[in-house]
Structures are given as C-alpha cells and as structure tokens.
Amino acid sequence: MGISIHTGWHFLGNGILDLHDTLNFFMFWGFILLFLAAAFIGGAASRKIAEYMPPQYMKDGERSLHLDLYALDPWIPLPVQRNYILSHFLMGLAGLCLVIAYVRKGDWGPAAVFFAVGAAGIWGGMTETMTYRRNKRLHEQKEAQSED
C-alpha cells in the first residue's frame, strides 16, 4: 500500500505541485477539493437513490451495481437527481483542473488522460441535465393532474 500511495503522489505531486507556480498549486488543490466534493455529493445521492429504487432492481437485499442506470428515472425525487448530476459536473471540473496544470508544465500525456476524464464528466452532466428536465416536466404534469 505504501508503494502505491508513494507512486500516486509522485505521479500527481511531482508533476504539477510546484510551490513556485501559484496557478498549478491551486489547480492541484482545486482538483483534490473538487474530487472530494464530487465523491461525497455523489455518494449521498447514490444512497438516496437506492432508497427509492423498486424491489425488482434489488439483488439479494442489496442495491444493484447498476445504480447509475436508474438514477434519473422519474420516480427519484428531483433534488436527489440534481445532486447526482452536480457530482458529475464537479468530477469533470476536477479533471480539467489537472489538464490546465499539466499543460502548463508541458506534460501532454497526463493532460490528455485528464482531459478525457474531465470531458466525460461534463458531457455526462450535460446529458443527464436533459433527462432531468424531462423528469421535471413529468413531475409538473403529475402535480397538475392531481390538482384537477
């Protein structure tokens, strides 16, 4: 375990964490903070989504491994869906922080990898936002029908 932690710190830390380069310093810690925020928000949303999942999606009393496939279904409350989407946007921004830092250092290999991660997070957030808007309309239609 010590070797993998050291290797990870060497990969991230030695590459971009330069105390004399203020922007890269903030990009590195921005990545760490955005990543942690995305993990906590996404984890809380996933636990809430599991509470609302119908029993047919549960296996042996445990939530399905494919939780993300059901995360934006209409029966999930809208605030939970918003948090789930927010976690993807935050993960995308975290990846793009590292892109900026690696490009400034001239290291294009890791920059390309983190660009792919960042772009995937932001693309996922954008496509999920379209589904969220559809679900919001469905919720509004249900409320209008129940009032009539």
C-alpha positions in Angstrom: 0.0 0.0 0.0 2.8 2.4 0.8 4.3 1.9 -2.7 1.0 2.7 -4.4 0.5 5.8 -2.3 4.0 6.9 -3.0 3.6 6.2 -6.7 0.3 8.2 -6.8 1.8 11.1 -5.0 4.9 11.0 -7.3 2.6 11.0 -10.4 0.4 13.8 -9.2 2.6 15.7 -6.8 6.0 15.8 -8.6 4.3 16.5 -11.9 2.3 19.6 -11.1 2.6 20.5 -7.4 5.2 23.3 -7.6 5.2 25.8 -4.8 6.8 28.4 -7.0 4.0 28.2 -9.6 0.9 29.6 -7.9 -1.6 28.6 -10.6 -0.5 25.0 -10.7 -0.5 24.9 -6.9 -4.2 26.0 -6.9 -5.1 23.7 -9.8 -3.7 20.7 -7.8 -5.6 21.5 -4.6 -8.6 22.5 -6.7 -8.6 19.0 -8.2 -8.3 17.4 -4.7 -11.2 19.5 -3.3 -13.5 19.1 -6.3 -12.8 15.4 -6.4 -13.7 15.0 -2.7 -16.8 17.2 -3.1 -18.0 15.1 -6.1 -17.4 11.9 -4.2 -19.3 13.0 -1.1 -22.2 14.5 -3.0 -22.4 11.6 -5.5 -22.2 9.0 -2.7 -25.0 10.7 -0.7 -27.2 10.9 -3.9 -26.5 7.2 -4.7 -27.5 6.1 -1.2 -30.7 8.2 -1.5 -31.4 6.7 -5.0 -31.1 3.2 -3.6 -33.8 4.0 -1.0 -36.2 4.9 -3.8 -35.4 2.0 -6.1 -38.2 -0.5 -6.6 -37.7 -4.0 -5.2 -37.3 -5.6 -8.7 -34.0 -3.7 -9.0 -32.6 -5.1 -5.8 -30.5 -8.3 -5.7 -30.5 -10.3 -2.5 -31.5 -7.3 -0.5 -28.6 -5.2 -1.7 -28.8 -2.3 -4.2 -27.9 -3.1 -7.8 -24.4 -2.5 -9.1 -26.1 -0.6 -12.0 -27.4 2.2 -9.7 -26.4 4.9 -12.2 -28.8 3.4 -14.8 -31.8 4.1 -12.6 -30.5 7.3 -11.0 -32.5 9.6 -13.3 -35.7 7.6 -13.5 -38.9 9.7 -12.9 -39.7 8.1 -9.5 -36.4 9.5 -8.0 -37.1 12.9 -6.3 -35.7 15.9 -8.3 -33.3 17.2 -5.6 -31.6 13.8 -5.4 -31.3 13.9 -9.2 -29.8 17.4 -9.1 -27.1 16.3 -6.6 -26.3 13.2 -8.7 -25.8 15.5 -11.8 -23.8 18.0 -9.8 -21.4 15.3 -8.7 -20.6 14.6 -12.4 -20.0 18.2 -13.2 -17.7 18.5 -10.2 -15.8 15.4 -11.3 -15.4 16.9 -14.8 -14.1 20.2 -13.4 -11.7 18.3 -11.2 -10.3 16.6 -14.3 -10.0 19.9 -16.2 -8.0 21.4 -13.3 -5.3 18.8 -13.8 -5.4 19.4 -17.6 -4.6 23.1 -17.0 -1.8 22.2 -14.6 -0.2 19.5 -16.8 -0.4 21.6 -20.0 1.4 24.5 -18.2 4.1 22.0 -17.2 4.3 20.8 -20.8 3.4 17.2 -19.9 0.9 16.3 -22.6 0.3 12.6 -21.8 -1.4 13.0 -18.4 -3.1 16.2 -19.8 -4.8 14.1 -22.5 -5.9 11.5 -20.0 -7.4 14.0 -17.6 -9.0 15.9 -20.5 -10.8 12.7 -21.4 -11.9 12.3 -17.8 -13.0 15.9 -17.5 -14.8 15.9 -20.8 -16.6 12.7 -19.9 -17.8 14.1 -16.6 -19.0 17.3 -18.1 -20.6 15.5 -21.1 -22.3 13.1 -18.7 -23.6 16.0 -16.6 -25.0 17.8 -19.7 -26.8 14.7 -21.0 -28.2 14.0 -17.5 -29.4 17.5 -17.3 -31.6 16.9 -20.4 -33.1 13.8 -18.7 -33.6 15.8 -15.5 -35.5 18.5 -17.4 -37.8 15.8 -18.9 -38.4 14.3 -15.4 -39.1 17.8 -14.1 -41.8 18.2 -16.8 -43.2 14.8 -15.9 -43.4 15.8 -12.2 -45.1 19.1 -13.1 -47.6 17.3 -15.3 -48.4 14.8 -12.4 -48.9 17.7 -10.0 -51.2 19.5 -12.4 -53.3 16.3 -13.0 -53.5 15.6 -9.2 -54.8 19.2 -8.6 -57.6 18.7 -11.3 
